[in-house]
Amino acid sequence: MPADPKQRGAARRTRPHEDLAPRKKPITADRITDAALQVIATEGYDALTIRRVSAVLNTGPSSLYAHIVSKEDLDDLIIGRLHAEIDLPEPDPATWRQQILDVYAQLRDVYLKYPGVSHAALAAVSTHDQTMRLGEGILAILLAGGVAPQRAGWARDALTLYVSAYALERSLVQQRQQSHDDDWVLSHEELIERFSAIDAVRFPNTRRYAAELTSGTGQARFDFALTTIIDNLATP
């Protein structure tokens, strides 16, 4: 190194530009989760792979394996992040039914923001801290309502399964519509027309009650399914 300070300064100013380039942000579990949710939000859950996430982060797949061990581990991080968004109320014996409906409505809406992401929730039992927090909160509400522990556990599983499946179905329909492959997605009027035209001997009830079978909004059917389960929990 030049002994003269002016020469040292000149040497620094003439270094190659790559030496002055900013360092890349370190890969972390949070950044991996952010990138994964970005992929799902823009391309759908089916497009999610470790290679795709690493491309979003401008790195190689091997960099991710320092923080996750598999695609299933990535799913666990994603679902944990989404479950962290759910607000849990203080369990109230007087309003526990409405509290359960509100919590599951939040979960539905979070899943619907990321097309197909509830597939990850259906695939395995997550032990992520935030998923455990959500499960504990739901259980506490049910127990506060006087539901027996086993029935509360089974009800929690059934309600969670329904919400996950509901969100997945909605995402699949949306995906078909966006890809213009929506010939099978029928309107309410088209459904009634088809049901009303089927063989009355083979399908008498479907034809007769076509309007009833196709009635109701998605929200109304969602509330019906959840309240049907909730309202029967007190039955021995």
C-alpha positions in Angstrom: 0.0 0.0 0.0 1.4 3.5 -0.8 2.8 5.2 2.2 1.6 8.7 1.2 -2.0 9.5 2.3 -2.8 11.1 -1.1 -1.6 8.0 -2.9 -3.7 5.8 -0.7 -6.8 8.0 -1.4 -6.2 7.8 -5.1 -5.8 4.0 -4.8 -9.2 3.7 -3.1 -10.9 5.9 -5.8 -9.5 3.7 -8.6 -10.7 0.4 -7.2 -13.0 -1.7 -9.5 -16.7 -0.8 -9.1 -17.6 -4.3 -8.0 -15.7 -3.7 -4.7 -18.1 -0.8 -4.0 -21.3 -2.7 -4.9 -23.8 -3.0 -2.1 -23.9 -6.4 -0.4 -27.0 -8.6 -0.9 -29.5 -8.8 1.9 -29.0 -11.9 3.9 -31.4 -14.8 3.3 -33.7 -15.2 6.3 -36.8 -17.3 7.0 -38.9 -14.1 6.9 -37.6 -13.1 3.5 -38.2 -16.7 2.2 -41.8 -16.5 3.4 -42.3 -13.0 1.9 -41.1 -14.3 -1.5 -43.2 -17.4 -1.3 -46.3 -15.4 -0.6 -45.4 -13.1 -3.5 -45.3 -16.1 -5.8 -48.7 -17.4 -4.6 -50.3 -14.0 -4.8 -49.2 -13.5 -8.4 -49.1 -17.0 -9.8 -51.1 -19.2 -7.5 -50.0 -21.9 -5.0 -49.4 -24.5 -7.8 -46.5 -22.4 -9.0 -44.8 -22.4 -5.7 -41.4 -24.3 -5.7 -38.2 -23.8 -3.8 -36.5 -23.0 -7.1 -39.2 -20.3 -7.9 -38.8 -18.7 -4.5 -35.0 -18.7 -4.8 -35.4 -16.9 -8.2 -37.5 -14.2 -6.6 -34.7 -13.7 -4.0 -32.1 -13.7 -6.8 -30.2 -16.6 -5.3 -29.8 -20.3 -5.7 -32.0 -23.0 -4.0 -29.0 -24.1 -1.9 -29.2 -20.7 -0.1 -32.7 -21.5 1.1 -31.8 -24.9 2.5 -29.9 -23.2 5.3 -33.3 -22.1 6.6 -35.8 -24.7 5.3 -35.4 -28.4 4.9 -38.2 -29.1 2.3 -41.2 -27.8 0.4 -43.3 -29.0 3.4 -41.2 -26.8 5.7 -41.9 -23.9 3.4 -45.6 -24.6 3.6 -45.4 -24.5 7.4 -43.8 -21.1 7.3 -46.4 -19.8 4.9 -49.4 -21.0 6.9 -47.8 -19.8 10.2 -47.4 -16.3 8.7 -51.0 -16.2 7.6 -52.3 -17.5 10.9 -50.4 -14.7 12.6 -52.8 -12.3 11.0 -55.8 -13.7 12.8 -57.0 -11.6 15.7 -58.2 -13.8 18.6 -60.7 -12.4 21.1 -60.8 -13.0 24.8 -63.2 -16.0 25.1 -66.6 -14.9 26.2 -69.2 -17.5 27.2 -72.0 -15.1 26.2 -70.8 -14.5 22.6 -68.7 -17.5 21.9 -70.7 -18.6 18.8 -70.2 -15.2 17.1 -66.5 -15.2 18.2 -66.0 -18.5 16.4 -67.7 -17.3 13.3 -65.6 -14.1 13.3 -62.3 -16.0 13.7 -63.1 -18.4 10.8 -64.3 -15.6 8.6 -60.9 -14.0 9.1 -59.2 -17.2 8.2 -61.2 -17.6 5.1 -60.4 -14.1 4.0 -56.7 -14.5 4.6 -56.6 -17.7 2.6 -58.6 -16.1 -0.3 -55.9 -13.4 -0.6 -53.4 -16.1 -1.8 -55.0 -18.4 -4.4 -54.8 -22.0 -3.5 -52.7 -21.5 -0.3 -55.2 -23.4 1.8 -53.9 -26.5 0.0 -50.8 -26.2 2.2 -53.0 -26.1 5.3 -54.8 -29.3 4.2 -51.6 -31.2 3.4 -50.2 -31.6 7.0 -50.7 -30.8 10.6 -48.6 -27.7 11.3 -46.7 -27.2 14.5 -45.7 -23.6 13.8 -46.0 -21.4 16.8 -48.6 -19.1 15.2 -50.7 -22.1 14.0 -50.6 -23.5 17.5 -51.7 -20.0 18.8 -54.7 -20.0 16.5 -55.7 -23.6 17.4 -55.4 -22.8 21.1 -57.5 -19.6 20.7 -60.3 -21.5 18.9 -60.2 -24.3 21.5 -60.4 -21.7 24.3 -63.5 -20.1 22.7 -65.3 -23.4 22.3 -64.5 -24.5 25.9 -65.7 -21.1 27.2 -69.0 -21.9 25.4 -69.4 -25.1 27.5 -68.4 -27.5 24.7 -66.9 -30.7 26.1 -63.1 -31.0 25.3 -63.4 -33.9 22.9 -66.3 -32.3 21.0 -64.4 -29.0 21.0 -61.4 -30.7 19.4 -63.4 -32.5 16.8 -65.4 -29.4 16.0 -62.2 -27.3 15.6 -60.9 -29.9 13.1 -64.2 -30.0 11.2 -64.6 -26.2 11.0 -61.0 -25.7 10.0 -61.3 -28.4 7.3 -64.4 -26.8 5.9 -62.9 -23.3 5.8 -59.8 -24.6 4.1 -61.8 -26.5 1.5 -64.1 -23.6 0.9 -61.2 -21.3 0.2 -59.5 -23.8 -2.0 -62.7 -24.3 -4.1 -63.1 -20.5 -4.5 -59.5 -20.2 -5.6 -59.9 -23.0 -8.2 -63.0 -21.3 -9.7 -61.2 -18.0 -9.8 -58.2 -19.6 -11.5 -60.4 -21.1 -14.2 -62.2 -17.8 -14.8 -58.9 -15.9 -15.1 -57.5 -18.5 -17.5 -60.7 -18.3 -19.7 -61.3 -22.0 -19.1 -64.5 -21.3 -17.3 -67.1 -23.2 -19.4 -67.8 -25.4 -16.5 -68.4 -22.5 -14.1 -72.1 -21.9 -14.5 -74.2 -19.0 -13.4 -77.2 -19.3 -11.1 -79.6 -19.0 -14.0 -77.7 -21.7 -16.1 -77.7 -24.1 -13.1 -81.5 -23.7 -12.7 -82.0 -24.2 -16.4 -79.9 -27.4 -16.5 -81.5 -28.9 -13.4 -85.0 -28.1 -14.7 -84.3 -29.9 -17.9 -83.0 -33.2 -16.5 -85.0 -36.5 -16.5 -87.8 -36.0 -14.0 -88.1 -39.8 -13.5 -84.5 -40.4 -12.6 -83.8 -37.1 -10.7 -87.3 -35.9 -9.5 -86.0 -34.0 -6.4 -83.2 -32.3 -8.2 -85.5 -31.1 -10.9 -88.3 -30.1 -8.5 -86.1 -28.1 -6.1 -83.7 -26.6 -8.6 -84.2 -23.1 -7.3 -83.7 -24.2 -3.7 -80.6 -26.2 -4.5 -78.9 -23.3 -6.2 -80.0 -20.5 -3.9 -77.9 -18.4 -1.6 -74.7 -16.5 -1.9 -71.3 -17.9 -1.0 -71.3 -16.0 2.3 -74.8 -17.3 3.2 -73.7 -20.9 2.5 -70.5 -20.3 4.4 -72.4 -19.1 7.5 -74.9 -21.9 7.2 -72.2 -24.6 7.3 -70.4 -23.1 10.3 -73.6 -22.3 12.3 -74.9 -25.8 11.6 -71.9 -27.3 13.3 -71.7 -24.7 16.1 -75.3 -24.9 17.0 -75.2 -28.6 17.5 -72.1 -28.7 19.7 -74.2 -28.6 22.9 -76.1 -31.8 21.9 -74.8 -34.8 23.9 
